[in-house]
Amino acid sequence: MIMKSRMLRYSRRLAKGLALACCASLLVASKAPTTLERIKASGKLVVLSQNGPTTYYEDASGNHTGFEYGMLKAFADELGVQLKIRDVHDLDQMFSRLTDPGEGAHLAAAGLTVTEARREQVRFTPSYFEIRQQVIYRLGEERPRDISDLEGKTVAVVAGSAHAEELKRLARRHPGLRWEEISDVDAVELMEKVDQGEYDYAIVDSNAYAVHRGLFANTHVAFDLTRFQPVAWAFPQGDDDTLYLAARRFMVRANTSGLVAELREKFFGHVSKLNPGGAKAFAKSTRERLPQWRDVMQEVAEQYELDWHLLAALSYQESHWNPRAKSRTGVRGLMMLTRSTAKELGVNRLDPKESIEGGARYIVQIRDKLPERIREPDRTWMALAAYNVGYGHLEDARVLTEKTGGNPDRWTDVRERLPLLAKRQYYKQTRHGYARGWEPVTYVQNIRHYQTLLSWSSRIEEQRLAEAEAERRAEEALAENNSAVEAAAASAL
């Protein structure tokens, strides 16, 4: 009897334990997965961004690239998922879509300035960049000196931008301030509107202006509207912090590991100090001289698997697209080849087409001569430096780079050591001796800048042609429709 009673109590305890275990199991099973878990399960990180030169765009090969893209791709790779970007033209729409649960977007990354008004809608990661808001004006017009000079003038800003927020704040003290918020435009288009006199002034971010100032020779910075402001990724508000905290940790590492510095150099390191006179000369040459050599450059670039914008930029740096150019040292032609180099390549350096072909072949030969472990774009930047200063001096700089603790396969590190070739304490240690080592640094920077300007100029031209073609087709369709209506009316009569 006692044994039976004990067995009964044991059975009850066992049943109770099993019941509790089942309940716990059900609770665990019913717990909703976190945002980070859902992303990893789906294999996709969905990001709202804005196509443009400082965020992301397609390169000559049709692949996505850009500063923002590089950051996002590194984060997605860290999470082990694919990056999916949704292009949003309107900034106001970007924030409303980010905060809409039905949209399914995980974050927004489009060079977004951190402002107090935006903090009320979203939460930001640590900053990875800083910009200033700059007022630009048209050269030849009276330059505004401060915000009061903008009163009574036409000022253009991107709709929903931090620039519009800043003007709203300033309007409390400057009631005469007026501006127009324009939708579906970017900094490049605003600069163009000022360049053409459509608006008196516009406000753009400092990095966007720096990248594209050479496209519009008549635009210049009047003054800085703000001090440096942080730029960061934006996340929707909510109780689930898993993805947000992962992004915060990533951003801290990106800033300390050198990733941000590497991407900044890659996409903004080319920006040169092109003065207004230089900008005007480039713009004029692009209109008047480049068209006669463009087809040849595209043909040769395709033959040697080069970006034709790079070849054109190299030629502009060398000769300003003047086939009769000649330097004090005797180099001549569109690509400014030496007599010995032209002879080695078997080209007539005074023949424009042969000069272009020779220059392209020469830069490819230099590039292929470099160690295979050097990756692009460093490989091309070093080849350009060698085109200017000589392969031997470049190798000397790479040796110095390694001796002084740098990476001889990274352009940023080699670039820092090249000027040392002009200092006796350094060049006496090298195989090829003294060189004007600062010149290839400026040389490469200028070519990168020209290449970017030409690339974006081509994109703008293609966009205009596409819009003109779409307009033509719409007009044709309308004309056909009107003809059909008239024919039907005539038939009815």
C-alpha positions in Angstrom: 0.0 0.0 0.0 2.8 2.3 0.9 4.6 1.4 -2.3 1.5 2.1 -4.3 1.1 5.6 -2.6 4.7 6.5 -3.4 4.3 5.4 -7.0 1.2 7.6 -7.3 3.0 10.7 -5.9 5.9 10.1 -8.2 3.6 9.8 -11.2 1.9 13.0 -10.3 5.2 14.9 -9.9 6.4 13.5 -13.3 3.2 14.5 -15.0 3.5 18.0 -13.5 7.1 18.3 -14.6 6.2 17.1 -18.1 3.4 19.6 -18.2 5.7 22.5 -17.2 8.3 21.4 -19.7 5.7 21.4 -22.5 4.5 24.9 -21.5 8.1 26.1 -21.5 8.7 24.5 -24.9 5.5 26.1 -26.3 6.6 29.5 -25.0 10.0 29.2 -26.6 8.4 28.1 -29.8 6.0 31.0 -29.8 8.6 33.7 -29.2 8.9 35.9 -32.3 12.3 36.0 -34.0 14.3 39.2 -33.7 14.9 41.5 -36.6 18.5 40.2 -37.0 17.3 36.6 -36.9 14.7 37.3 -39.6 17.3 39.0 -41.8 19.7 36.1 -41.5 16.9 33.7 -42.2 15.8 35.6 -45.3 19.4 36.1 -46.4 18.7 39.8 -47.4 19.5 43.2 -45.9 17.1 45.7 -47.4 18.4 49.3 -47.5 16.8 52.5 -48.7 19.4 54.7 -50.5 19.6 57.4 -53.2 21.5 56.8 -56.4 24.2 59.3 -56.8 28.0 60.1 -56.8 28.4 60.1 -53.1 26.3 57.1 -52.3 26.0 54.3 -54.9 26.0 54.0 -58.7 26.9 51.7 -61.5 30.5 51.6 -62.7 31.6 51.1 -66.3 31.1 47.3 -65.9 27.6 47.7 -64.7 28.4 46.8 -61.1 27.3 48.8 -58.1 30.0 50.9 -56.4 30.3 54.1 -54.4 31.3 55.1 -50.8 27.9 54.2 -49.2 27.7 51.0 -51.2 31.2 50.0 -49.9 30.1 50.5 -46.3 26.8 48.7 -46.8 28.3 45.7 -48.6 30.9 45.2 -45.8 28.1 45.2 -43.2 26.0 42.8 -45.3 29.0 40.5 -45.7 29.6 40.6 -42.0 26.0 39.5 -41.4 26.4 36.8 -44.1 23.5 38.1 -46.2 22.9 39.7 -49.6 22.6 43.5 -49.9 19.4 44.7 -51.6 19.2 48.5 -52.3 15.9 50.3 -53.0 16.4 53.6 -54.7 14.4 56.4 -53.2 14.5 59.8 -55.0 12.7 61.9 -52.4 14.3 62.3 -48.9 10.9 62.9 -47.1 9.7 59.7 -48.7 12.8 57.9 -47.6 12.1 58.6 -43.9 8.4 57.8 -44.2 9.2 54.5 -45.9 11.8 53.6 -43.3 9.3 54.1 -40.5 6.5 52.2 -42.3 6.5 48.6 -41.0 4.8 47.4 -44.2 7.7 48.6 -46.3 10.1 46.0 -45.0 13.2 48.2 -45.1 15.8 47.7 -42.4 17.8 50.9 -42.6 18.4 54.0 -44.7 21.9 55.0 -45.9 22.2 58.0 -48.3 24.7 60.4 -46.8 22.1 61.4 -44.2 23.0 64.3 -42.0 22.1 63.9 -38.4 19.7 66.6 -37.3 17.5 67.1 -34.2 14.4 67.0 -36.4 15.4 63.7 -37.9 16.3 62.3 -34.4 12.6 62.6 -33.5 11.7 60.1 -36.4 14.6 57.7 -36.4 17.8 56.6 -34.5 21.2 57.0 -35.9 24.4 55.0 -35.8 27.7 56.6 -34.8 28.9 58.9 -37.5 31.2 57.7 -40.3 31.6 61.0 -42.2 31.3 64.7 -41.7 30.1 67.4 -44.2 29.4 71.1 -44.2 26.4 72.7 -45.9 27.7 75.2 -48.5 26.1 78.0 -50.3 27.2 78.1 -54.0 26.8 81.0 -56.4 27.6 81.8 -60.0 30.9 83.4 -60.7 30.5 86.9 -62.2 27.6 87.6 -59.9 27.9 89.4 -56.6 29.2 86.9 -54.0 27.0 86.6 -50.8 29.0 86.8 -47.6 26.5 85.6 -45.1 22.9 84.4 -44.6 21.5 88.0 -44.7 22.8 88.3 -48.3 20.4 85.5 -49.4 17.3 87.4 -48.4 15.3 88.4 -51.5 17.1 86.0 -53.7 16.2 82.6 -55.2 17.7 79.8 -53.3 17.3 76.1 -54.4 17.6 73.1 -52.1 16.7 69.4 -52.3 13.2 68.8 -50.9 13.2 67.2 -47.5 17.0 67.7 -47.1 18.9 68.9 -44.0 19.5 72.0 -46.0 15.8 72.8 -46.0 15.7 72.2 -42.2 18.6 74.6 -41.7 16.9 77.3 -43.7 13.7 76.9 -41.7 15.7 77.4 -38.5 17.5 80.4 -39.9 14.3 82.0 -41.2 13.2 82.7 -37.6 16.0 85.3 -37.5 15.9 86.2 -41.2 12.2 86.6 -42.2 13.1 87.7 -45.7 14.8 84.4 -46.4 13.0 82.5 -49.3 13.9 79.2 -50.9 12.5 76.5 -53.2 12.5 72.9 -52.3 12.9 70.8 -55.4 11.9 67.2 -55.6 13.7 64.4 -57.5 17.0 66.3 -58.0 20.5 65.9 -56.5 23.4 68.2 -55.8 24.7 67.9 -59.4 21.4 69.2 -60.8 21.3 72.0 -58.3 24.9 73.0 -59.3 23.8 73.0 -62.9 20.8 75.2 -62.2 23.1 77.8 -60.5 25.7 77.5 -63.3 23.1 78.3 -65.9 21.6 81.2 -63.9 18.3 79.5 -63.2 18.7 80.2 -59.5 20.8 82.8 -57.7 22.1 80.3 -55.1 21.8 76.7 -54.0 22.9 74.7 -50.9 24.8 71.5 -51.3 26.9 69.2 -49.2 30.7 69.9 -49.2 31.6 66.4 -50.5 29.2 66.6 -53.4 30.5 70.0 -54.4 34.1 68.9 -54.2 33.5 65.9 -56.4 31.7 67.8 -59.2 33.0 71.3 -59.1 34.9 70.7 -62.3 31.7 70.0 -64.2 30.4 73.5 -63.7 33.0 76.1 -64.2 30.8 79.0 -63.2 29.8 77.7 -59.7 31.8 78.5 -56.6 31.4 78.3 -52.8 30.2 81.6 -51.4 30.4 80.6 -47.7 29.8 77.6 -45.4 26.2 77.6 -44.1 27.1 75.3 -41.2 30.0 73.8 -39.3 30.9 70.2 -39.9 27.9 67.9 -39.3 27.9 64.1 -38.7 26.6 61.7 -41.4 25.2 58.3 -40.3 22.9 55.4 -41.1 19.2 55.7 -39.9 17.1 53.0 -38.3 13.4 53.0 -37.4 12.5 53.4 -33.7 11.4 50.3 -31.9 11.9 47.8 -29.1 14.0 45.4 -31.2 17.6 46.6 -31.0 19.3 43.6 -32.5 20.1 44.9 -36.0 20.7 48.5 -34.7 23.2 47.3 -32.1 25.0 45.2 -34.7 25.2 48.2 -37.0 26.6 50.3 -34.2 29.3 47.8 -33.4 30.1 47.5 -37.2 30.4 51.3 -37.5 32.8 51.5 -34.6 35.0 48.8 -36.1 34.8 50.5 -39.6 36.1 53.7 -38.1 38.9 52.1 -36.2 39.9 49.4 -38.6 40.6 51.7 -41.5 37.6 50.7 -43.7 36.1 54.2 -43.6 39.5 55.8 -44.4 40.1 53.3 -47.3 36.7 54.0 -48.8 37.1 57.7 -48.4 40.4 57.6 -50.2 38.9 55.4 -52.9 35.9 57.6 -53.7 36.9 61.1 -52.5 40.7 61.0 -52.5 40.8 62.1 -56.1 39.3 65.5 -55.4 41.8 68.1 -56.5 42.1 71.7 -55.7 41.0 72.8 -59.2 40.8 76.6 -59.2 38.1 78.4 -61.1 40.5 79.0 -64.0 41.4 75.4 -64.2 37.7 74.4 -64.0 36.8 76.7 -66.9 39.6 75.4 -69.0 38.6 71.8 -68.4 34.9 72.6 -69.1 35.8 74.4 -72.3 38.1 71.6 -73.5 35.5 69.0 -72.8 33.1 70.9 -75.1 35.4 71.9 -77.8 38.4 69.5 -78.0 37.3 66.2 -76.5 34.5 65.4 -79.1 37.1 65.0 -82.0 39.1 62.4 -80.1 36.3 60.7 -78.2 35.5 57.9 -80.7 39.2 57.0 -81.0 39.7 57.0 -77.3 36.6 54.7 -76.8 37.9 52.4 -79.6 41.4 52.2 -78.1 40.2 51.8 -74.5 38.0 48.9 -75.6 40.9 47.3 -77.3 43.1 47.5 -74.2 40.2 46.9 -71.7 40.5 50.3 -70.2 37.8 52.8 -69.0 37.8 55.4 -71.8 37.2 58.1 -69.2 40.5 57.2 -67.6 42.3 57.3 -71.0 40.7 60.7 -71.7 41.6 62.0 -68.2 45.2 60.9 -68.7 45.4 62.6 -72.1 43.9 65.8 -70.7 46.4 65.8 -67.8 49.2 65.4 -70.3 48.3 67.7 -73.2 44.8 69.2 -72.5 43.9 67.2 -75.7 46.2 69.2 -77.8 47.9 66.9 -80.5 50.6 69.5 -81.0 51.5 69.8 -77.3 55.2 69.9 -76.5 57.0 70.2 -73.1 60.4 71.7 -72.2 61.7 68.2 -71.8 60.8 67.2 -75.3 57.7 64.9 -74.7 55.1 65.5 -77.4 51.6 64.7 -78.6 48.2 64.0 -77.1 49.8 61.4 -74.7 53.1 63.3 -74.3 55.3 60.4 -75.1 59.1 60.6 -75.0 60.9 60.0 -78.3 62.4 56.7 -76.9 59.1 55.5 -75.6 57.4 56.2 -78.9 60.2 54.4 -80.7 59.9 51.4 -78.3 56.1 51.3 -78.9 56.5 51.7 -82.6 54.2 54.7 -82.9 54.4 58.2 -84.4 53.7 60.4 -81.3 52.7 63.3 -83.5 49.8 61.3 -85.0 46.9 61.7 -82.6 45.5 58.2 -83.1 48.9 56.5 -82.8 49.7 58.6 -79.7 46.5 57.5 -78.0 47.1 53.9 -78.9 50.7 54.2 -77.7 49.7 55.8 -74.5 47.1 53.1 -73.8 49.5 50.3 -74.5 52.2 51.9 -72.4 50.0 52.3 -69.3 48.8 48.7 -69.6 52.4 47.5 -69.9 53.3 49.4 -66.7 50.2 48.1 -64.9 51.0 44.5 -65.9 54.6 44.9 -64.8 53.5 45.5 -61.2 53.3 42.6 -58.8 50.1 40.6 -59.3 49.2 40.9 -55.6 48.5 44.6 -56.0 44.8 45.0 -56.3 42.7 47.5 -58.2 42.3 50.5 -58.0 45.7 50.8 -56.4 47.3 49.0 -59.3 46.0 51.6 -61.8 47.0 54.6 -59.5 50.6 53.2 -59.2 50.8 52.6 -63.0 49.8 56.3 -63.5 52.4 57.4 -61.1 55.0 55.4 -62.9 53.8 56.8 -66.3 54.7 60.2 -64.8 57.8 59.7 -62.7 59.1 56.4 -64.1 58.8 52.8 -63.0 62.1 52.8 -61.3 61.2 55.8 -59.0 57.9 54.2 -58.2 59.7 51.0 -57.1 62.1 53.1 -55.0 59.0 54.7 -53.3 57.5 51.2 -52.7 60.8 50.0 -51.1 60.8 53.2 -48.9 57.2 52.5 -48.0 58.1 49.0 -46.8 61.2 50.2 -44.9 59.2 52.8 -43.0 56.4 50.5 -41.9 53.9 51.1 -44.7 52.2 48.7 -47.2 54.1 48.9 -50.5 51.0 47.5 -52.3 48.6 50.3 -51.2 48.6 53.5 -53.1 47.7 55.6 -50.0 50.9 54.4 -48.3 53.1 54.8 -51.4 51.7 58.2 -52.1 52.9 59.4 -48.7 56.5 58.3 -49.4 56.8 59.5 -53.0 57.7 63.1 -51.9 60.6 61.6 -49.9 62.4 60.9 -53.1 63.2 64.6 -53.3 65.0 64.5 -49.9 68.6 63.5 -49.8 68.4 61.5 -46.6 66.0 59.2 -48.4 66.9 59.3 -52.1 70.5 58.5 -51.4 69.3 55.1 -50.1 67.4 54.3 -53.4 68.5 52.7 -56.6 67.3 55.4 -58.9 68.1 58.5 -56.8 66.4 61.9 -56.8 63.0 62.5 -58.2 60.4 65.2 -57.9 58.3 62.9 -56.0 55.5 65.3 -55.2 54.6 65.6 -58.9 53.2 62.0 -59.4 51.0 62.5 -56.3 49.3 65.6 -57.8 49.4 63.9 -61.2 47.4 60.9 -60.1 45.0 63.0 -58.0 44.2 65.2 -61.0 43.6 62.3 -63.4 41.3 60.6 -60.9 39.4 63.9 -60.6 39.1 64.4 -64.4 38.0 60.7 -64.8 35.2 61.2 -62.3 34.1 64.4 -63.9 34.1 62.8 -67.4 32.2 59.8 -66.1 29.5 61.8 -64.5 29.3 64.2 -67.5 28.7 61.1 -69.7 26.0 59.9 -67.3 24.2 63.3 -67.4 24.4 63.3 -71.2 23.0 59.8 -71.5 20.2 60.7 -69.1 19.3 63.7 -71.2 19.4 61.7 -74.4 17.1 59.1 -72.8 14.7 61.8 -71.6 14.7 63.4 -75.1 14.0 60.0 -76.7 11.2 59.3 -74.3 9.7 62.7 -75.0 10.0 62.1 -78.8 8.3 58.8 -78.5 5.5 60.3 -76.4 5.0 63.0 -79.0 4.9 60.4 -81.8 2.4 58.3 -79.8 0.2 61.4 -79.2 0.4 62.3 -82.9 -0.6 58.8 -83.9 -3.5 58.8 -81.5 -4.7 62.2 -82.8 -4.4 60.9 -86.4 -6.4 57.8 -85.4 -9.1 60.0 -83.8 -9.3 62.2 -86.8 -9.5 59.2 -89.1 -12.3 57.7 -87.0 -14.1 61.0 -87.1 -13.8 61.4 -90.8 -14.9 57.8 -91.3 -18.0 58.4 -89.2 -18.9 61.4 -91.4 
